[in-house]
Amino acid sequence: MKQRNLLITLCLAIVGIFSFQNTTEVKAVSFVHTFKKTTMVSRSEQKDDFTYDFTRIKKPRLKAKTDWLTDKIGKDSGNDHYYRVATNEWVSTDDVALINKGINRPITISIGHNIWKFNSKTYEFTYTGRRLAAGTWASDERIQLPRGISYCKVGPNEWIQNIHY
């Protein structure tokens, strides 16, 4: 009995040691923000690598002004795009803003860009009257609004529009 307990303790110690050696730190996160009560769809048959059939879910709906983690994007045969917010629950890209935080990608611009200010309560951007000079700038956050308008953060509440990477 003593040898068995010693063996179990030794195995648990080895598992514990090796499980903490291979930890991965996840810094980047993507989530969607709802503007209104948002209908969800479920994904069914896969047509090809990126195309699926989607079916509307009558209930539940996502509440307005809430944030939901997302990890995948899919499209249907009509080229409508959806973000996954749960195991098989998706929302239309036309109904939500996509926020990517912690991406740490530099942005290089060859001409100056207008600087915008972001209101986190309304998700609206306002022109500041200032311009960002050409050059390479650090960016760790991106917001893509419905219909593909995107903003990249380049300073404390300073954003430039329509930079794609």
Backbone bond lengths (Angstrom), bond angles and torsions (degrees), N, CA, C in turn:
res aa  C-N    CA-C-N  psi(-1)  N-CA   C-N-CA  omega(-1)  CA-C   N-CA-C  phi
1 M - - - 1.453 - - 1.529 110.81 -
2 K 1.360 115.99 -40.76 1.447 120.39 179.89 1.526 111.36 -62.90
3 Q 1.335 115.77 -41.39 1.463 119.84 -179.70 1.527 110.85 -65.55
4 R 1.328 115.90 -37.89 1.468 119.73 179.25 1.526 110.57 -64.58
5 N 1.317 118.51 -45.13 1.466 122.18 178.33 1.525 111.04 -62.87
6 L 1.336 116.86 -39.56 1.451 121.41 177.91 1.531 110.61 -64.51
7 L 1.320 116.64 -41.58 1.458 121.78 178.49 1.532 111.25 -64.32
8 I 1.315 117.86 -43.99 1.474 121.65 178.36 1.523 110.29 -62.95
9 T 1.335 117.11 -44.09 1.464 121.08 179.21 1.520 110.67 -61.88
10 L 1.331 117.03 -43.43 1.459 121.44 178.84 1.532 111.40 -62.54
11 C 1.325 117.24 -43.42 1.475 121.31 178.30 1.520 111.42 -62.45
12 L 1.307 117.41 -44.26 1.469 120.96 178.87 1.522 111.17 -63.40
13 A 1.323 117.18 -38.86 1.461 120.51 178.52 1.523 111.02 -64.67
14 I 1.329 117.31 -42.93 1.466 121.30 179.25 1.530 110.78 -64.25
15 V 1.323 116.82 -44.69 1.464 120.54 177.73 1.518 110.22 -60.82
16 G 1.321 117.36 -43.81 1.464 121.43 179.68 1.509 112.44 -61.81
17 I 1.323 116.38 -43.56 1.471 120.30 -179.32 1.523 110.91 -63.74
18 F 1.330 117.80 -47.41 1.461 120.64 -176.93 1.523 112.67 -74.60
19 S 1.321 119.38 -27.17 1.460 120.06 179.94 1.517 111.60 -71.27
20 F 1.324 119.11 -28.21 1.456 120.95 179.73 1.519 112.39 -88.29
21 Q 1.319 118.54 -13.50 1.456 120.58 178.77 1.514 112.30 -76.38
22 N 1.310 119.09 -23.75 1.455 122.48 -175.37 1.522 112.34 -111.06
23 T 1.315 117.98 33.90 1.456 119.56 179.09 1.518 109.56 -73.80
24 T 1.302 115.58 146.65 1.454 122.43 179.21 1.519 108.43 -117.21
25 E 1.313 116.50 130.46 1.446 120.74 178.29 1.521 108.47 -95.38
26 V 1.315 116.11 121.07 1.452 121.42 179.23 1.520 107.78 -98.51
27 K 1.321 116.51 118.56 1.458 120.54 -178.81 1.523 111.27 -103.12
28 A 1.319 117.44 -42.96 1.457 120.81 -176.91 1.519 109.78 -77.39
29 V 1.318 116.04 141.84 1.459 121.14 178.30 1.526 108.17 -141.27
30 S 1.313 115.71 142.16 1.466 121.39 176.73 1.516 108.27 -121.41
31 F 1.318 115.40 135.56 1.453 119.77 174.95 1.513 109.56 -146.13
32 V 1.331 115.40 161.99 1.456 120.53 176.82 1.519 108.48 -110.72
33 H 1.321 115.52 148.42 1.464 122.84 177.35 1.521 108.17 -116.43
34 T 1.336 116.66 127.90 1.462 120.83 179.58 1.523 109.99 -88.02
35 F 1.320 116.36 144.05 1.459 122.01 176.47 1.529 111.00 -98.53
36 K 1.299 116.36 -29.05 1.464 123.42 -177.54 1.523 107.62 -143.19
37 K 1.321 117.32 174.26 1.460 120.09 174.25 1.522 106.99 -59.35
38 T 1.326 117.35 124.85 1.458 121.96 -167.54 1.526 111.97 -116.85
39 T 1.320 115.12 127.29 1.459 122.19 177.11 1.517 110.24 -73.25
40 M 1.325 116.43 143.73 1.455 121.29 177.75 1.526 110.09 -110.45
41 V 1.316 114.83 160.63 1.460 121.63 175.41 1.518 108.02 -127.63
42 S 1.325 115.32 159.57 1.464 119.91 173.46 1.519 108.13 -112.06
43 R 1.309 115.39 151.28 1.456 121.33 -178.00 1.517 108.61 -97.28
44 S 1.326 115.18 137.77 1.468 118.55 176.31 1.522 109.42 -122.33
45 E 1.281 117.84 -120.64 1.460 122.85 -171.95 1.522 113.17 -59.52
46 Q 1.344 115.87 136.17 1.457 122.38 177.74 1.517 109.17 -90.93
47 K 1.342 115.96 126.46 1.470 121.46 -179.52 1.534 111.40 -86.05
48 D 1.346 116.80 -44.21 1.463 122.65 175.40 1.526 107.05 -153.24
49 D 1.321 118.40 -159.90 1.465 120.85 -175.37 1.525 113.86 -57.80
50 F 1.330 118.81 -33.54 1.457 121.29 -174.84 1.524 114.02 -124.65
51 T 1.306 119.09 -4.32 1.459 122.15 -174.10 1.528 110.52 -108.27
52 Y 1.341 115.72 133.02 1.459 122.27 -177.53 1.520 110.11 -136.23
53 D 1.324 116.05 166.01 1.460 121.83 166.45 1.521 107.14 -91.70
54 F 1.323 117.44 135.76 1.462 122.29 177.73 1.521 108.82 -120.85
55 T 1.337 116.55 143.59 1.451 122.79 179.55 1.522 108.73 -125.67
56 R 1.320 116.91 132.69 1.463 121.82 -178.63 1.534 110.73 -64.47
57 I 1.342 115.78 136.22 1.460 122.67 174.52 1.528 106.86 -98.38
58 K 1.320 117.74 122.97 1.469 119.97 -177.12 1.526 111.72 -68.77
59 K 1.309 118.66 -44.42 1.460 123.05 177.43 1.502 106.95 -142.12
60 P 1.282 122.61 150.14 1.457 127.50 -3.07 1.527 111.06 -83.01
61 R 1.304 115.44 173.42 1.457 122.52 173.63 1.522 107.65 -118.02
62 L 1.319 116.20 157.35 1.462 119.77 174.76 1.517 108.74 -79.36
63 K 1.326 117.20 137.24 1.463 121.31 179.69 1.523 110.52 -68.51
64 A 1.321 115.58 154.16 1.460 121.67 177.38 1.524 110.41 -67.62
65 K 1.329 115.87 147.82 1.462 124.45 176.11 1.526 112.10 56.90
66 T 1.340 115.65 45.79 1.461 121.36 175.57 1.523 109.44 -126.07
67 D 1.327 115.62 158.10 1.464 121.95 -178.88 1.524 109.57 -112.32
68 W 1.347 115.16 140.69 1.461 122.10 -177.38 1.519 109.23 -136.64
69 L 1.333 117.00 129.27 1.461 120.33 176.64 1.524 109.67 -62.43
70 T 1.312 116.14 146.54 1.457 121.35 176.80 1.519 109.27 -139.10
71 D 1.331 115.86 150.48 1.458 119.04 -178.80 1.519 113.72 -136.28
72 K 1.329 117.31 -9.01 1.461 119.57 -178.10 1.517 110.45 -142.51
73 I 1.329 114.29 157.27 1.462 121.55 173.27 1.529 107.16 -126.97
74 G 1.308 116.03 143.98 1.459 121.03 177.37 1.513 109.35 -140.37
75 K 1.315 116.90 165.72 1.462 120.37 177.94 1.514 109.00 -138.52
76 D 1.323 113.90 158.54 1.458 118.67 175.97 1.525 109.36 -101.92
77 S 1.316 116.88 179.54 1.467 120.71 -176.34 1.526 112.16 -67.20
78 G 1.336 117.71 -18.78 1.469 121.30 175.96 1.511 112.85 -86.99
79 N 1.346 117.35 7.65 1.456 125.09 179.06 1.528 113.23 69.41
80 D 1.348 118.48 21.48 1.455 122.05 171.09 1.528 106.83 -82.60
81 H 1.339 116.76 137.83 1.459 121.85 -175.44 1.530 110.89 -108.15
82 Y 1.348 115.21 149.92 1.457 122.31 -176.80 1.522 110.05 -138.46
83 Y 1.363 116.31 144.85 1.459 122.87 172.97 1.523 108.82 -103.10
84 R 1.332 116.80 138.26 1.460 120.45 177.35 1.531 109.15 -82.23
85 V 1.348 117.15 131.11 1.462 122.29 179.18 1.529 112.26 -119.73
86 A 1.316 118.00 -8.39 1.468 123.94 176.04 1.522 107.06 -156.08
87 T 1.313 116.77 -179.86 1.461 121.33 -173.78 1.521 112.64 -47.49
88 N 1.307 118.82 -51.37 1.463 120.90 175.87 1.525 109.93 -137.84
89 E 1.315 115.62 45.32 1.465 121.30 176.19 1.519 107.94 -127.73
90 W 1.316 115.39 127.02 1.449 123.13 -173.46 1.524 109.10 -129.51
91 V 1.345 117.16 153.54 1.463 122.32 176.04 1.516 108.94 -126.26
92 S 1.325 115.45 150.18 1.459 121.02 -179.54 1.524 110.57 -69.40
93 T 1.324 116.76 139.59 1.467 120.96 176.21 1.522 111.28 -64.85
94 D 1.329 117.59 -17.29 1.465 121.23 178.09 1.530 112.69 -76.82
95 D 1.337 117.61 -13.40 1.464 121.59 -174.56 1.518 114.32 -106.43
96 V 1.337 118.18 -6.27 1.465 120.61 -173.04 1.527 110.99 -140.46
97 A 1.328 115.36 162.21 1.461 121.51 170.55 1.523 107.78 -99.29
98 L 1.330 117.07 140.57 1.454 122.10 175.81 1.522 108.31 -99.99
99 I 1.322 116.40 127.26 1.458 121.77 -179.89 1.524 108.24 -117.47
100 N 1.325 116.39 126.64 1.460 122.71 174.77 1.523 106.91 -113.95
101 K 1.332 117.00 119.59 1.470 121.54 179.05 1.516 109.62 -117.34
102 G 1.332 115.36 150.24 1.455 120.91 176.70 1.511 114.19 73.34
103 I 1.341 117.95 26.31 1.457 120.67 -175.77 1.532 113.16 -83.52
104 N 1.320 117.29 -25.12 1.471 122.80 175.17 1.522 113.59 46.04
105 R 1.322 116.30 59.94 1.466 121.52 176.43 1.521 109.16 -118.04
106 P 1.317 118.15 126.37 1.463 118.47 176.20 1.526 110.91 -70.18
107 I 1.317 115.29 150.00 1.457 122.24 178.49 1.519 107.61 -117.08
108 T 1.315 116.89 128.59 1.458 121.32 176.21 1.512 108.01 -110.71
109 I 1.337 115.95 124.64 1.465 121.04 178.18 1.525 108.49 -121.59
110 S 1.326 115.71 139.85 1.464 119.82 -176.38 1.530 112.57 -92.74
111 I 1.337 116.46 -18.55 1.464 120.52 175.71 1.522 107.75 -131.79
112 G 1.320 116.76 162.62 1.455 120.90 -179.97 1.523 112.36 -64.32
113 H 1.331 116.14 152.52 1.467 122.65 178.31 1.522 110.03 -128.86
114 N 1.333 115.94 147.16 1.458 120.37 174.56 1.521 110.25 -63.19
115 I 1.328 116.23 145.11 1.462 121.89 177.59 1.522 108.24 -101.48
116 W 1.324 114.81 132.88 1.456 122.39 -178.60 1.520 110.15 -115.26
117 K 1.327 116.65 154.36 1.460 123.71 176.47 1.525 107.49 -111.06
118 F 1.340 117.01 139.34 1.460 122.76 -175.58 1.529 110.83 -105.66
119 N 1.349 116.34 131.34 1.461 122.23 173.71 1.531 107.11 -101.21
120 S 1.331 117.02 108.98 1.466 121.12 -174.67 1.528 113.13 -71.47
121 K 1.322 118.60 -16.67 1.468 120.49 177.40 1.530 111.86 -80.26
122 T 1.334 116.89 -37.61 1.464 120.95 -176.95 1.530 113.29 -105.27
123 Y 1.317 117.18 -11.78 1.470 122.55 -174.95 1.526 111.73 59.44
124 E 1.321 115.45 37.97 1.459 121.12 176.63 1.523 109.37 -111.21
125 F 1.329 115.35 147.65 1.451 122.59 177.14 1.523 108.65 -110.04
126 T 1.331 116.17 137.71 1.459 122.63 -179.80 1.521 108.76 -123.44
127 Y 1.325 116.10 133.60 1.459 121.17 178.70 1.522 109.56 -68.05
128 T 1.348 117.30 133.22 1.468 122.15 -176.81 1.525 113.29 -89.84
129 G 1.329 118.03 -12.46 1.458 120.62 -175.71 1.525 112.09 87.25
130 R 1.319 117.41 0.90 1.465 121.69 -179.73 1.528 109.58 -111.92
131 R 1.355 114.66 163.31 1.467 120.15 179.22 1.518 109.69 -127.14
132 L 1.326 115.15 147.54 1.457 122.68 175.21 1.525 107.39 -93.55
133 A 1.318 116.42 128.99 1.466 121.17 -179.01 1.527 111.31 -70.15
134 A 1.317 115.54 157.52 1.470 120.93 175.64 1.519 109.16 -59.78
135 G 1.327 116.32 149.11 1.462 121.40 179.50 1.513 111.25 148.40
136 T 1.316 115.67 -166.95 1.461 121.52 177.82 1.515 108.24 -109.55
137 W 1.320 115.30 129.57 1.457 122.01 -174.51 1.525 110.07 -128.00
138 A 1.333 115.38 143.28 1.464 120.46 175.82 1.522 108.99 -72.67
139 S 1.317 116.80 142.98 1.463 121.56 176.61 1.517 108.40 -145.80
140 D 1.332 116.27 129.80 1.456 119.57 179.94 1.525 112.65 -123.16
141 E 1.335 116.57 5.13 1.457 119.09 -179.34 1.528 110.11 -147.76
142 R 1.326 115.00 144.63 1.461 121.45 178.77 1.519 108.15 -140.65
143 I 1.329 115.79 138.16 1.464 121.65 176.41 1.523 107.73 -123.23
144 Q 1.320 115.62 124.42 1.463 120.56 176.10 1.522 107.58 -111.88
145 L 1.307 115.58 116.00 1.458 121.56 178.73 1.531 109.98 -81.97
146 P 1.328 117.44 165.27 1.473 118.63 175.36 1.528 110.50 -54.33
147 R 1.304 116.13 149.73 1.466 124.12 -179.05 1.523 112.74 74.26
148 G 1.342 118.21 13.74 1.457 121.43 169.67 1.505 118.02 85.35
149 I 1.320 119.90 3.75 1.463 120.19 176.39 1.521 107.66 -75.81
150 S 1.344 116.73 125.51 1.455 119.60 -177.16 1.522 111.32 -126.20
151 Y 1.334 113.94 155.51 1.459 122.21 178.57 1.522 108.21 -133.77
152 C 1.349 116.20 140.04 1.457 122.06 176.45 1.517 108.79 -115.00
153 K 1.314 115.59 134.69 1.462 121.28 -179.68 1.517 109.19 -79.92
154 V 1.352 115.82 129.33 1.466 120.78 -179.15 1.520 111.94 -124.61
155 G 1.320 117.94 1.06 1.457 122.54 178.98 1.512 109.11 -172.73
156 P 1.326 116.92 -179.75 1.468 119.21 178.45 1.534 109.84 -62.14
157 N 1.291 115.90 108.14 1.467 124.55 -175.70 1.528 112.31 50.80
158 E 1.310 116.04 42.07 1.463 123.50 172.37 1.520 107.48 -124.72
159 W 1.316 115.55 125.74 1.463 121.99 -173.27 1.522 109.18 -133.96
160 I 1.332 116.35 147.09 1.459 120.92 171.43 1.520 108.85 -117.41
161 Q 1.299 115.57 150.73 1.455 121.92 -170.93 1.518 113.52 -94.64
162 N 1.355 114.12 146.37 1.472 123.87 169.54 1.518 115.39 55.18
163 I 1.318 116.65 43.00 1.452 120.98 170.92 1.519 106.04 -98.65
164 H 1.320 117.37 121.47 1.465 121.58 -177.23 1.516 109.25 -109.55
165 Y 1.333 115.10 138.11 1.467 119.06 175.38 1.487 109.84 -143.86
